[in-house]
Amino acid sequence: MRYKIIIHTMFVVMALCLINLPAYADDKYLDIQEVKTETGITAWLVEDHSVPIIAMNFAFENAGAKNDPTDKQGLTRLASNTMDEGAGDIKSQEFQKLLRDLSITLSFGASRDHFSGTFKTLTQNKEKAFELLKLALTAPRFDEEPVGRMRAANQSRIKASMADPDWIAARIQNDVIFEGHPYALNSGGTLSSLDAITPDDLRTFHKRLGKNNLIIAVAGDISADELRTRIDSVFGSLPVVEQNESAVFEMKNEGKTYLYEQDIPQTMIEISQPGIGRSDKDYYAAKIMNFILGESGFGSRLMEEIREKRGLTYGIYSYLRDYEDTDIMHVSTSTVNESVPEMIKLIRQEWIKMQSSPVTDTELMDAKSYIIGSLPLALTSTDAIASTMLSMQLDDLPVDYLDHRAEKFDAVTVLDIQNVAKRLLNDKKWTVVLVGQPNGVESPVTIKDIPNVE
């Protein structure tokens, strides 16, 4: 019953959101134009003059934290914190004041794989906005004062996180499942590595950003012709850089359980196993299977069996993560220390149940309805549209993907779900990380120190 209420509520909200969506020709979800510039840069554009706003999301592929040297962990994160802290002849405080006074959004982000940026401006302020964007991208100052301020902020964040059992579990999880790969390092930096990063290191990082590893998505009040000119003005002077290729990596330490003891009443539980890639033929079946299993929150099998029926946790979720170099499936939850063995046993039972018996027609129909129907909720603003287009490009999806997305999910059958469950779900390949004082856990590997923190 609760599942039906969630689905019904979602469609009501979706219908209200659709009222504000621009209308596109030929029943397209988005009328995406591919804009190619004279300097060889390609951008995706959804032109919409109904509101005087221009939103842009961009990313530099494979320029993320996985490229940070071991002794300079956090370099990419610190660069993302400081590239908008002064540029060209404009120092930090003045640069930030200009952004505030003109209502310009400009920020940078760092993931393990990519370095990204978000930009939004009112049309009336676009001249100055694009000028500031160009300066931040091509001539960041990396002055000592803002670098030191952001370094200290990151170190304070790490020190605060060291008492957070969820953060500790995630940190250990990354260390063990990505052992031997740069993903195992701390993308947010360590206390000592952040101290070692200098403005010159940030300038070296900046050389990763080139127009040949650049992806751009734009939505709002700008024509294709104007965008073509703006892109070349802002990004055209960036160099051509050596491309860092992805390298296939297989998850490590399968079948092992790790324990970091902490005096807390509940144990945090992180379970990882190999996942499934975006280009895999079974990807859509896997997405629906995982939605039914644990991604949908209330109404998912894991939540029903473990929270609703037994009250062992406040929440439990499964999710798929598609990294550039590998694919992982995770489960996150917590429970009182004495219930940890029962919790792990119940999760294992749900793995077996998903493999051994078909999902119901109702489960499949509700999952499809939610996944297909939720798309308009991601397209209700220029920011969201630009973000969606950027994600599509990072996933190497075609420009018309959204127009055919529903067909791909609709084609999934009950048998497809069971087949992908048999192929994907494998409790023998679990890597389990526990933080707390669990009772009755057999032969865990004890972790004495949180890795890549100090």
C-alpha positions as CSV (number, residue, x, y, z in Angstrom):
1,M,0.0,0.0,0.0
2,R,2.8,2.4,0.9
3,Y,4.5,1.7,-2.4
4,K,1.3,2.7,-4.3
5,I,1.0,5.9,-2.3
6,I,4.6,6.8,-3.2
7,I,4.0,6.2,-6.9
8,H,0.8,8.2,-6.8
9,T,2.4,11.1,-5.0
10,M,5.3,11.1,-7.5
11,F,3.0,11.4,-10.4
12,V,1.1,14.3,-8.8
13,V,4.3,16.2,-8.3
14,M,5.5,15.3,-11.8
15,A,2.3,16.6,-13.3
16,L,2.8,19.9,-11.5
17,C,6.4,20.2,-12.6
18,L,5.4,19.5,-16.2
19,I,3.3,22.6,-16.3
20,N,6.6,24.7,-16.2
21,L,8.5,22.6,-18.7
22,P,9.1,24.3,-22.1
23,A,7.3,22.6,-25.0
24,Y,9.6,20.9,-27.6
25,A,8.8,19.9,-31.1
26,D,8.3,16.3,-32.3
27,D,7.5,15.1,-28.7
28,K,11.2,15.3,-27.7
29,Y,12.0,15.4,-24.0
30,L,14.6,18.0,-24.8
31,D,15.4,19.8,-28.1
32,I,19.1,19.4,-27.8
33,Q,21.3,21.1,-30.4
34,E,24.9,20.1,-30.9
35,V,26.9,23.3,-31.3
36,K,30.4,23.0,-32.8
37,T,32.8,25.9,-32.6
38,E,35.7,27.1,-34.8
39,T,38.3,25.9,-32.2
40,G,36.8,22.3,-32.3
41,I,34.8,22.4,-29.1
42,T,31.3,20.7,-29.1
43,A,28.6,21.7,-26.7
44,W,25.0,20.6,-26.2
45,L,22.4,23.3,-26.0
46,V,18.7,23.5,-25.0
47,E,17.6,26.9,-26.1
48,D,14.8,28.4,-24.0
49,H,14.1,32.2,-24.0
50,S,11.1,31.9,-21.6
51,V,13.3,33.0,-18.6
52,P,16.3,35.4,-18.8
53,I,18.8,32.9,-17.4
54,I,21.8,31.0,-18.9
55,A,23.0,27.9,-17.1
56,M,26.2,25.9,-18.0
57,N,27.7,22.8,-16.7
58,F,31.0,21.6,-17.9
59,A,33.6,18.9,-17.1
60,F,37.1,17.9,-17.9
61,E,37.1,14.1,-18.4
62,N,39.5,12.0,-16.4
63,A,41.1,15.1,-14.9
64,G,39.8,14.2,-11.4
65,A,41.4,13.2,-8.1
66,K,42.6,9.8,-9.3
67,N,45.5,11.8,-10.9
68,D,46.6,13.3,-7.6
69,P,50.1,12.2,-6.4
70,T,50.0,10.0,-3.3
71,D,51.8,12.7,-1.2
72,K,49.5,15.4,-2.6
73,Q,46.1,13.8,-2.0
74,G,43.4,16.5,-2.1
75,L,45.1,18.5,-4.8
76,T,42.1,18.4,-7.1
77,R,39.7,19.2,-4.3
78,L,41.8,22.1,-3.2
79,A,41.9,23.4,-6.8
80,S,38.1,23.2,-7.0
81,N,37.9,25.3,-3.8
82,T,40.3,28.0,-5.0
83,M,39.8,28.5,-8.8
84,D,37.0,31.0,-8.1
85,E,39.1,32.7,-5.3
86,G,40.6,35.4,-7.6
87,A,41.7,35.3,-11.2
88,G,43.6,37.6,-13.5
89,D,44.1,41.0,-11.9
90,I,41.1,40.5,-9.6
91,K,41.9,39.2,-6.0
92,S,39.8,36.8,-4.0
93,Q,37.5,39.2,-2.1
94,E,36.8,41.4,-5.1
95,F,36.2,38.4,-7.3
96,Q,33.7,36.9,-4.9
97,K,32.0,40.3,-4.4
98,L,31.5,40.6,-8.2
99,L,29.9,37.2,-8.3
100,R,27.5,38.1,-5.4
101,D,26.7,41.6,-6.6
102,L,25.8,40.3,-10.1
103,S,24.0,37.1,-8.9
104,I,26.4,34.9,-10.8
105,T,26.8,31.3,-9.8
106,L,30.3,30.0,-10.4
107,S,31.8,27.0,-8.7
108,F,34.0,24.0,-9.4
109,G,33.8,20.4,-8.3
110,A,36.1,17.4,-8.1
111,S,35.2,13.7,-8.3
112,R,37.6,10.8,-8.5
113,D,37.2,10.8,-12.3
114,H,36.4,14.3,-13.5
115,F,36.9,18.0,-12.7
116,S,33.7,20.0,-13.3
117,G,32.2,23.4,-13.1
118,T,28.8,25.0,-12.7
119,F,27.9,28.5,-14.1
120,K,24.7,30.5,-14.1
121,T,23.9,34.1,-14.9
122,L,21.0,36.4,-15.6
123,T,21.0,37.4,-19.2
124,Q,21.4,41.0,-18.4
125,N,24.8,40.3,-16.6
126,K,26.1,37.8,-19.2
127,E,29.0,40.0,-20.5
128,K,30.6,40.3,-17.1
129,A,29.7,36.8,-16.1
130,F,31.4,35.2,-19.1
131,E,34.4,37.4,-18.6
132,L,34.7,36.2,-15.0
133,L,34.2,32.6,-16.1
134,K,37.0,32.9,-18.6
135,L,39.4,34.4,-16.0
136,A,38.7,31.7,-13.5
137,L,39.3,29.0,-16.1
138,T,42.3,30.4,-17.8
139,A,44.0,32.6,-15.2
140,P,43.3,31.5,-11.6
141,R,45.5,33.3,-9.1
142,F,46.0,30.6,-6.4
143,D,47.1,33.3,-4.0
144,E,48.6,32.2,-0.6
145,E,45.8,33.6,1.5
146,P,42.8,31.9,-0.1
147,V,44.8,28.7,-0.6
148,G,45.7,28.7,3.1
149,R,42.1,29.4,4.1
150,M,40.7,26.6,2.0
151,R,43.4,24.2,3.1
152,A,42.5,24.9,6.7
153,A,38.8,24.4,5.9
154,N,39.5,21.0,4.4
155,Q,41.6,20.0,7.3
156,S,38.9,21.0,9.8
157,R,36.4,18.9,7.7
158,I,38.7,15.9,8.0
159,K,39.2,16.3,11.7
160,A,35.5,16.5,12.3
161,S,34.9,13.5,10.0
162,M,37.3,11.3,12.0
163,A,34.6,11.0,14.7
164,D,31.8,10.1,12.2
165,P,31.3,6.4,11.9
166,D,29.6,6.7,8.5
167,W,32.6,8.6,7.1
168,I,35.0,6.1,8.7
169,A,33.2,3.2,7.1
170,A,33.2,4.8,3.7
171,R,36.9,5.7,4.0
172,I,37.9,2.2,4.9
173,Q,35.6,0.8,2.2
174,N,37.4,2.8,-0.5
175,D,40.8,1.8,0.9
176,V,40.0,-2.0,0.7
177,I,37.9,-2.4,-2.4
178,F,40.1,-0.1,-4.5
179,E,43.4,-1.4,-3.1
180,G,46.2,-0.7,-5.6
181,H,44.2,1.9,-7.5
182,P,44.2,5.7,-7.1
183,Y,40.5,5.4,-6.1
184,A,41.7,4.1,-2.8
185,L,43.3,7.4,-1.9
186,N,41.5,10.2,-0.1
187,S,40.1,12.5,-2.7
188,G,39.5,15.1,0.0
189,G,43.1,15.0,1.1
190,T,44.9,14.0,4.3
191,L,46.0,16.3,7.1
192,S,49.6,16.1,6.0
193,S,49.1,16.0,2.2
194,L,47.0,19.2,2.3
195,D,49.9,20.9,4.2
196,A,52.2,19.8,1.4
197,I,50.2,21.3,-1.4
198,T,51.5,24.7,-2.7
199,P,50.1,27.3,-5.1
200,D,52.6,26.0,-7.6
201,D,51.1,22.5,-7.3
202,L,47.7,24.0,-8.0
203,R,49.2,25.6,-11.1
204,T,50.5,22.2,-12.2
205,F,47.0,20.7,-11.7
206,H,45.6,23.5,-13.9
207,K,47.5,22.0,-16.8
208,R,45.2,19.0,-16.8
209,L,42.4,21.1,-18.1
210,G,42.3,21.2,-21.9
211,K,39.8,21.9,-24.6
212,N,40.2,18.3,-25.9
213,N,38.9,16.7,-22.6
214,L,36.2,19.2,-22.2
215,I,32.4,18.5,-22.2
216,I,29.9,21.4,-22.1
217,A,26.1,21.5,-21.6
218,V,24.1,24.8,-21.7
219,A,20.4,25.6,-21.2
220,G,18.5,28.8,-21.3
221,D,18.4,32.2,-22.9
222,I,21.1,32.0,-25.5
223,S,21.1,31.1,-29.2
224,A,23.4,28.5,-30.9
225,D,25.2,31.3,-32.8
226,E,25.9,33.3,-29.6
227,L,26.9,30.2,-27.7
228,R,29.4,29.2,-30.4
229,T,31.1,32.6,-30.0
230,R,31.0,32.6,-26.2
231,I,32.5,29.1,-25.9
232,D,35.4,29.9,-28.1
233,S,36.0,33.2,-26.2
234,V,35.9,31.4,-22.8
235,F,37.4,28.0,-23.5
236,G,39.1,28.4,-26.9
237,S,42.5,29.4,-25.5
238,L,42.8,26.3,-23.3
239,P,45.6,24.0,-24.4
240,V,45.3,20.5,-26.0
241,V,46.4,18.2,-23.1
242,E,47.5,14.6,-23.0
243,Q,44.4,12.5,-22.4
244,N,44.4,10.2,-19.4
245,E,42.7,7.0,-20.5
246,S,40.6,4.9,-18.2
247,A,42.0,1.5,-17.1
248,V,39.8,-1.4,-16.3
249,F,40.1,-2.3,-12.6
250,E,38.5,-5.2,-10.7
251,M,37.4,-4.8,-7.1
252,K,39.7,-6.2,-4.5
253,N,39.4,-8.1,-1.2
254,E,36.3,-10.0,-2.1
255,G,34.9,-12.3,0.6
256,K,36.6,-10.4,3.4
257,T,35.1,-8.6,6.4
258,Y,36.9,-5.6,8.0
259,L,36.3,-4.2,11.5
260,Y,37.2,-0.8,12.9
261,E,36.2,-0.8,16.6
262,Q,34.5,2.2,17.9
263,D,32.6,2.6,21.2
264,I,29.1,3.3,19.8
265,P,25.8,1.5,20.3
266,Q,25.2,0.8,16.6
267,T,27.5,-0.7,14.0
268,M,27.8,0.9,10.5
269,I,27.7,-1.7,7.8
270,E,29.0,-1.1,4.2
271,I,28.9,-4.0,1.8
272,S,30.4,-3.9,-1.7
273,Q,30.5,-6.3,-4.6
274,P,31.3,-6.0,-8.4
275,G,28.6,-4.0,-10.2
276,I,27.5,-3.5,-13.8
277,G,28.5,-0.9,-16.4
278,R,26.4,1.7,-18.2
279,S,27.1,0.1,-21.6
280,D,26.3,-3.4,-20.5
281,K,23.3,-5.1,-22.3
282,D,21.8,-5.9,-18.9
283,Y,22.1,-2.4,-17.4
284,Y,18.4,-1.5,-17.6
285,A,17.4,-4.8,-16.1
286,A,19.9,-4.3,-13.3
287,K,18.6,-0.8,-12.6
288,I,15.1,-2.1,-12.2
289,M,16.2,-5.1,-10.1
290,N,18.2,-2.8,-7.8
291,F,15.3,-0.4,-7.5
292,I,13.1,-3.3,-6.3
293,L,15.8,-4.7,-4.1
294,G,17.0,-1.6,-2.2
295,E,17.1,1.7,-4.0
296,S,13.5,2.7,-3.7
297,G,13.5,3.3,0.0
298,F,10.2,2.4,1.7
299,G,8.7,-0.3,-0.5
300,S,12.0,-1.9,-1.4
301,R,12.5,-5.5,-0.4
302,L,15.4,-4.8,1.9
303,M,13.5,-2.1,3.8
304,E,10.4,-4.2,4.1
305,E,12.1,-7.2,5.4
306,I,14.7,-5.6,7.7
307,R,13.1,-2.4,8.9
308,E,9.3,-2.9,8.6
309,K,9.1,-6.5,9.6
310,R,11.9,-6.7,12.1
311,G,12.8,-3.2,13.1
312,L,16.5,-3.8,12.9
313,T,17.5,-0.5,11.2
314,Y,16.2,3.0,10.4
315,G,17.3,2.6,6.8
316,I,19.0,0.3,4.3
317,Y,19.7,1.0,0.7
318,S,21.5,-0.6,-2.2
319,Y,22.9,1.4,-5.1
320,L,25.0,1.0,-8.3
321,R,28.0,3.1,-8.9
322,D,29.5,3.4,-12.4
323,Y,33.0,4.7,-12.1
324,E,35.2,5.3,-15.1
325,D,37.6,2.5,-14.2
326,T,35.2,0.0,-12.5
327,D,31.6,-0.7,-11.5
328,I,30.5,-1.4,-7.9
329,M,27.3,-2.3,-6.1
330,H,26.9,-1.1,-2.5
331,V,24.7,-1.7,0.4
332,S,24.6,0.8,3.3
333,T,22.9,0.3,6.6
334,S,23.4,0.2,10.4
335,T,22.0,-1.8,13.3
336,V,22.5,-2.3,17.1
337,N,25.8,-4.2,17.8
338,E,24.1,-7.5,18.8
339,S,22.1,-7.7,15.6
340,V,24.9,-7.4,13.1
341,P,25.1,-11.2,12.2
342,E,21.3,-11.3,11.8
343,M,21.4,-8.2,9.6
344,I,24.1,-9.6,7.3
345,K,22.2,-13.0,7.1
346,L,19.0,-11.2,6.1
347,I,20.7,-9.2,3.4
348,R,22.2,-12.5,2.0
349,Q,18.7,-14.0,2.0
350,E,17.4,-11.2,-0.1
351,W,20.2,-11.8,-2.6
352,I,19.2,-15.4,-2.8
353,K,15.5,-14.6,-3.0
354,M,16.0,-12.2,-5.9
355,Q,18.0,-14.9,-7.8
356,S,15.7,-17.9,-7.0
357,S,12.2,-16.5,-7.5
358,P,10.8,-14.0,-10.0
359,V,9.8,-10.5,-9.0
360,T,6.0,-10.0,-9.1
361,D,4.3,-8.2,-12.0
362,T,3.2,-5.5,-9.6
363,E,6.8,-4.9,-8.4
364,L,8.0,-4.7,-12.0
365,M,5.2,-2.4,-13.1
366,D,5.6,0.0,-10.1
367,A,9.4,0.1,-10.6
368,K,9.1,0.9,-14.3
369,S,6.4,3.5,-13.6
370,Y,8.6,5.3,-11.0
371,I,11.9,5.1,-13.0
372,I,10.3,6.2,-16.3
373,G,8.0,8.8,-14.7
374,S,10.7,10.4,-12.6
375,L,12.5,11.8,-15.6
376,P,10.5,15.1,-15.8
377,L,11.4,15.8,-12.2
378,A,15.0,16.1,-13.4
379,L,14.2,18.6,-16.1
380,T,12.4,21.4,-14.2
381,S,15.0,24.2,-14.4
382,T,17.8,25.4,-16.6
383,D,20.3,24.1,-14.0
384,A,18.8,20.7,-14.0
385,I,18.6,20.5,-17.7
386,A,22.2,21.4,-18.1
387,S,23.2,18.9,-15.4
388,T,21.3,16.1,-17.1
389,M,22.9,16.8,-20.5
390,L,26.3,16.8,-19.0
391,S,25.7,13.5,-17.3
392,M,24.5,12.1,-20.6
393,Q,27.7,13.1,-22.3
394,L,29.9,11.7,-19.5
395,D,28.0,8.4,-20.0
396,D,28.6,8.5,-23.8
397,L,24.9,8.6,-24.5
398,P,23.5,9.8,-27.8
399,V,21.8,13.2,-28.0
400,D,18.4,11.6,-28.4
401,Y,18.8,9.2,-25.5
402,L,16.0,10.7,-23.4
403,D,13.5,10.1,-26.3
404,H,14.2,6.4,-26.1
405,R,14.9,5.9,-22.5
406,A,11.4,4.8,-21.6
407,E,11.5,2.1,-24.3
408,K,14.6,0.6,-22.8
409,F,13.1,0.3,-19.3
410,D,9.7,-0.8,-20.7
411,A,11.3,-3.7,-22.6
412,V,12.6,-5.3,-19.4
413,T,10.8,-8.5,-18.4
414,V,10.4,-10.5,-15.2
415,L,12.8,-13.1,-16.7
416,D,15.3,-10.4,-17.4
417,I,15.3,-9.3,-13.8
418,Q,15.9,-12.9,-12.6
419,N,18.6,-13.5,-15.1
420,V,20.6,-10.3,-14.2
421,A,20.1,-11.1,-10.5
422,K,21.7,-14.6,-11.1
423,R,24.5,-13.0,-13.1
424,L,25.2,-10.0,-10.8
425,L,24.3,-10.7,-7.2
426,N,27.0,-12.7,-5.5
427,D,27.4,-12.7,-1.8
428,K,30.7,-14.7,-2.1
429,K,32.2,-11.6,-3.6
430,W,31.1,-9.3,-0.8
431,T,33.6,-7.0,0.9
432,V,32.1,-6.0,4.3
433,V,33.2,-3.1,6.4
434,L,32.0,-2.7,10.0
435,V,32.5,0.3,12.3
436,G,31.3,-0.2,15.8
437,Q,31.4,-3.1,18.4
438,P,29.5,-5.8,16.7
439,N,28.8,-9.1,18.4
440,G,29.3,-12.5,16.8
441,V,31.2,-11.6,13.7
442,E,33.5,-14.4,12.6
443,S,37.2,-13.7,12.0
444,P,37.1,-10.1,10.7
445,V,40.3,-8.3,9.6
446,T,40.9,-5.7,12.3
447,I,41.6,-2.1,11.1
448,K,43.6,-0.2,13.8
449,D,44.0,3.1,12.0
450,I,41.8,5.0,9.5
451,P,43.7,4.9,6.2
452,N,44.7,8.0,4.3
453,V,43.7,10.5,6.9
454,E,46.7,11.7,8.8
